[in-house]
Amino acid sequence: MPIVNVNGINLYYEVTGAGFSVVLCHGYTGSHQDWMFQVPPLSQNYQVVAMDYRGHGSSEAPSSAGAYSIPIIAEDVHALLKHLAITKCCLVGHSLGGFVALQLAVDNPSLIDSLVLVDTSSEWIEIPGYPELQLKLNQIARTEGMEAVFEYNAQHNPLSQKSFAKYPRLREISKRRMAETSVSGYVYVARAIGQWQPLTPRLKEISAATLVVVGEEDTPFLQPSELLAKSIPHSRLHVIPEATHSPQVETPDLFNQILLSFLAQVAPTSS
């Protein structure tokens, strides 16, 4: 099992294929397996790197709140890429992974050849009712565990209800990923998201070619995605019909087509 010690924690990762590096950053309560529909086609022409963040999947889960922040997670990814001797890459980030990708893009611009931002934002979005729901879910996580968190969220989160009703496969995948997330990772990454310093004022600094992707029915992230596309100089926006918050799982064939087309235009022909 590929594990590397970075920033004092053991991080799980997988590398598949060869060529120019495409680095996949998953969302909150996800893992490297969030990209299971992307890795096979991508690895035909590229070296694909996918990891589990601290507190997620098979990576180590520090027990203190101070061990979790968006910049810390971004630095974990950066340290992993240093370990793999990757000096240029296309960084693909979904939701929380988009926060991480943007943090890396402004903190280490020379690392980023191109950027793909999927159903994400340059700052935390205040969704009505969500802070109260998160507090309840944190309490359930500490007292009943992560399976109970998933069930409560599936029953009381309107956005999850909508996605799961439309894409039953997503429900089962999300349930497995939630069970693999540690309680400390769940609680403290949620806290870290809420405390993340907005990067909107710095978007103009990003010079990498950027693709912004958002599901047509992911209402909270439509306007933030438009803002990303307008604010990042060399960017384009693609709205995926019928998709909600996880188009890489919900509509993988179309998502892969869009991603591969972008890479064919921007990725170097050799690593």
HELIX and SHEET records of a PDB file:
HELIX    1   1 HIS A   32  TRP A   35  5                                   4    
HELIX    2   2 VAL A   39  LEU A   42  1                                   4    
HELIX    3   3 ALA A   65  ALA A   67  5                                   3    
HELIX    4   4 ILE A   70  HIS A   83  1                                  14    
HELIX    5   5 LEU A   96  ASP A  107  1                                  12    
HELIX    6   6 PRO A  109  LEU A  111  5                                   3    
HELIX    7   7 TYR A  130  THR A  143  1                                  14    
HELIX    8   8 MET A  146  HIS A  156  1                                  11    
HELIX    9   9 PRO A  158  LYS A  166  1                                   9    
HELIX   10  10 PRO A  168  GLU A  180  1                                  13    
HELIX   11  11 VAL A  183  GLN A  195  1                                  13    
HELIX   12  12 THR A  200  GLU A  205  5                                   6    
HELIX   13  13 THR A  219  SER A  231  1                                  13    
HELIX   14  14 PRO A  247  GLU A  250  1                                   4    
HELIX   15  15 PRO A  252  VAL A  266  1                                  15    
SHEET    1   A 8 ILE A   3  VAL A   6  0                                        
SHEET    2   A 8 ILE A   9  THR A  16 -1                                        
SHEET    3   A 8 GLN A  47  MET A  51 -1                                        
SHEET    4   A 8 SER A  21  CYS A  25  1                                        
SHEET    5   A 8 CYS A  89  HIS A  94  1                                        
SHEET    6   A 8 ILE A 112  VAL A 118  1                                        
SHEET    7   A 8 ALA A 209  GLY A 215  1                                        
SHEET    8   A 8 SER A 235  ILE A 240  1                                        
END                                                                             
